[in-house]
Amino acid sequence: MLIFHLDPLASAWFSLLVIVALTLSFVMLGSHWLKNHIWAFAAESWVIAALSVTVGAYGHYPELYAIAVLTVLFRGLLLPYLLLRIIGGLDVQREIHARLSPARSLVLGVLLVVFAYEVSAHLGLRLGLADNIAVLALTAMLGLKLIGFLMMVLRTEAVSHILGLLLIENGIFLGSQILVPGMPLLLELVILFDLLVIVSTFGLLTRYLKTHVGSTSSHDLQRLVG
Amino acid sequence: MTTIPPPVLQIGQVLTVLLLAPLLHGFVVTAEERVQRGTGPSLFQPYRDLWKLFHKELVIPDSATWLFWAAPFVSFTAMLIVPLLIPVLTNYPLPLSDMGDILGGGLILTLAGFSILLAGLDTGHPYGGLGSSRESMLAILAEPTLILVFIGITLLAKAMLPFVVNHLLVAQPAVYWAPSHLFLVAAFFILLTVETERLPIHSSIQWEIYMIGEARILEYSGPLLALLKWASWMKQAILYTIFLNVLTIPWGLSVHGTPLGVAGSLLALLAKWALVALLMVGIDTVQSRLRFYRYQEPLALSFLLALLAIVADQL
């Protein structure tokens, strides 16, 4: 496997990209403006594409270059464009009824990442991978997933919920790039198609919510309708 | 191969900073105007300003004490000492460069700032006091971060000398691209914007109510003002040089001290300065001005980045 015999420079590159991706997810937690969330997501996708290229170059997986191109096209360009179109159609620019202030959600995010680190350090110890890039990859993967869940719990706007979901998916993808880089191309295509379906469904949903409820915030959805 | 003797090179390092710092300032000002679709002053305007100020009459306020006289000389001398300690042209230590390490250089830079701060308070002029109090509020947050960055660099290189850091980063790309190093670069860059007055809370226009650094030296005139201005431009050049030659772009320095190598490293230094200057101009132009009390946010970010770099380095 790639992670067992990695030269220091590759290891430095991987950890840099992983940490930048993790930092970008904190931009989402620290801001209440939906546009900032989308830009952070797009930037994170570009970072993940760069990671694919680096892993492909160091591990000699030519199909990862194709995956990187697809990641940039779909996650880096198409999905942000669709999301920007969705919020362009809404008259919502920012979260109004978020349950916690940005500062508090940042602190909560830090605690979750620390928890993720503890879990992955234990896992790494059990698997004999301590002091390895694998621990960092696992931390980032679990951390991104937890932050994605946190986004969905704390935020009320439908667009933030999609972004939380996409963040979780980004986390899984980022971890799998380093931990199991030989993933078949078909699987990646399936995931990308999934994402496209998620975003288009949410686009429909927000439109429906807007015409029938008049708001896309889950804060206003309090009445059960039979 | 003939090499230039080290003492000559050391004098050359000081002269480089002394003579080219106004040019750097001129470049920043002109580039900023050009970006904002103005014409801007000539690149050499700072030299003309210095010439003009040195030929003007000196007016001293009645309430001024010896502190008012001492501050320009202290700060100017401090800026002449720091280039001795850092790699400006060569990547190897020159005579007297072991006088002080990174922390020593930081201390001398801070001493210059401190003397100007006292001079601002000395005359009892309201603007001087205002500028000094604002500057010290910034310093309270900037100084601990600066020290943390230095500690981070020290832990990275296991040495306090800038030359060792430079050699390490050139020799080991893995250390250069490690997150702990690049976080330190980011933290230092934010400090650079604070120290060279390019933060969105600083104003690019000099004389107005929101001025910070400029308010401290409002009472000065003539040659003393020229010295202070020159010192502040040199401080900018020195900080850029530390940022570039020690942390960010450790390449392009003279290795053997041959005339050709030194000339090349001088050109490289000018190009690197221009790069950072353009970055600063970009930040100044893109980010709209914030009110003064937003000053904690970038500084807190810089502190956090430095702290994270140290934690990442120790794990």
Interface residues (C-beta under 8 A of the other chain):
Chain A: D7 P8 L9 S11 A12 W13 S15 L16 I19 V20
Chain B: Q172 P173 A174 V175 Y176 W177 A178 P179 L182 A312
